[in-house]
């Protein structure tokens, strides 16, 4: 798929406005759950914490795509892109030892 098609400002024709809202809510819930996992359970190993952060990055990537497809203004999308790229750059520095476990992923 070419990038412009993925970032089309309108949702696919089979989505209702309610479907769009629900789709955008799911990645946000995943992000919230990853924070709960990380901070409510003590004693997690570095690999488990890295996996939680990786899941959070994937949810934020999905959230970014969905926002780009449904947003009317580009300012929000550009701001989200910049923040996401910063988080993506930080991940390998924080979890260098665990990167081998994520070889098949987008990080």
C-alpha positions as CSV (number, residue, x, y, z in Angstrom):
1,X,0.0,0.0,0.0
2,X,1.4,3.4,-0.8
3,X,1.7,5.8,2.1
4,X,-0.9,8.3,0.9
5,X,-3.5,5.6,0.7
6,X,-2.8,4.7,4.3
7,X,-3.1,8.3,5.5
8,X,-6.3,9.0,3.6
9,X,-8.3,11.5,5.6
10,X,-11.5,9.5,5.3
11,X,-12.1,6.1,7.0
12,X,-12.8,3.1,4.7
13,X,-16.3,3.0,3.3
14,X,-17.4,0.1,5.5
15,X,-16.8,2.1,8.7
16,X,-19.5,4.1,10.4
17,X,-18.5,7.1,12.5
18,X,-19.1,5.0,15.6
19,X,-16.8,2.3,14.2
20,X,-14.1,5.0,13.8
21,X,-14.5,6.1,17.4
22,X,-14.3,2.6,18.6
23,X,-11.2,1.8,16.5
24,X,-9.5,4.9,17.8
25,X,-10.3,3.9,21.4
26,X,-8.8,0.5,21.2
27,X,-5.1,1.6,20.8
28,X,-5.6,4.1,23.7
29,X,-6.9,1.3,25.9
30,X,-3.9,-0.9,25.0
31,X,-1.5,2.0,25.9
32,X,-3.3,2.5,29.2
33,X,-3.1,-1.3,30.0
34,X,0.6,-1.3,29.2
35,X,1.2,1.5,31.8
36,X,-0.9,-0.5,34.3
37,X,1.1,-3.7,33.6
38,X,4.4,-1.8,34.0
39,X,3.6,0.0,37.2
40,X,1.2,-2.3,39.1
41,X,3.4,-5.4,39.0
42,X,6.7,-5.2,40.8
43,X,9.5,-7.5,40.0
44,X,9.2,-7.5,36.3
45,X,12.4,-8.4,34.4
46,X,14.0,-6.1,31.9
47,X,12.8,-8.3,29.0
48,X,9.2,-8.1,30.3
49,X,9.4,-4.4,30.7
50,X,10.9,-4.1,27.1
51,X,8.0,-6.2,25.8
52,X,5.5,-3.9,27.5
53,X,7.2,-0.9,26.0
54,X,7.2,-2.5,22.6
55,X,3.5,-3.3,22.8
56,X,2.9,0.4,23.8
57,X,4.9,1.5,20.7
58,X,2.8,-0.7,18.5
59,X,-0.4,0.6,20.0
60,X,0.8,4.2,19.5
61,X,1.7,3.5,15.9
62,X,-1.8,2.2,15.3
63,X,-3.2,5.2,17.1
64,X,-1.1,7.5,14.9
65,X,-2.4,5.8,11.7
66,X,-6.0,5.9,12.8
67,X,-5.7,9.6,13.8
68,X,-4.1,10.5,10.5
69,X,-6.9,8.8,8.6
70,X,-9.7,10.5,10.6
71,X,-8.2,13.9,11.5
72,X,-9.2,17.0,9.6
73,X,-6.1,19.0,10.6
74,X,-2.5,18.1,10.1
75,X,-1.2,19.9,13.2
76,X,-2.4,17.1,15.5
77,X,-0.9,14.4,13.2
78,X,2.4,16.2,12.9
79,X,2.7,16.6,16.6
80,X,1.8,12.9,17.2
81,X,4.4,11.9,14.6
82,X,7.1,13.9,16.2
83,X,6.3,12.5,19.7
84,X,6.1,9.0,18.3
85,X,9.5,9.3,16.5
86,X,11.1,10.5,19.8
87,X,9.7,7.5,21.6
88,X,10.9,5.2,18.8
89,X,14.4,6.6,19.0
90,X,14.6,6.2,22.8
91,X,13.5,2.5,22.8
92,X,16.7,1.0,21.5
93,X,18.8,3.1,23.9
94,X,16.7,2.0,26.9
95,X,16.5,-1.7,26.0
96,X,19.7,-2.3,24.0
97,X,20.2,-5.8,25.7
98,X,16.7,-6.9,24.8
99,X,16.7,-5.8,21.1
100,X,17.6,-9.3,19.9
101,X,14.2,-10.4,21.0
102,X,12.5,-7.9,18.7
103,X,14.4,-8.6,15.5
104,X,11.2,-9.3,13.5
105,X,9.4,-6.2,14.7
106,X,9.4,-2.6,13.4
107,X,11.8,-1.3,16.1
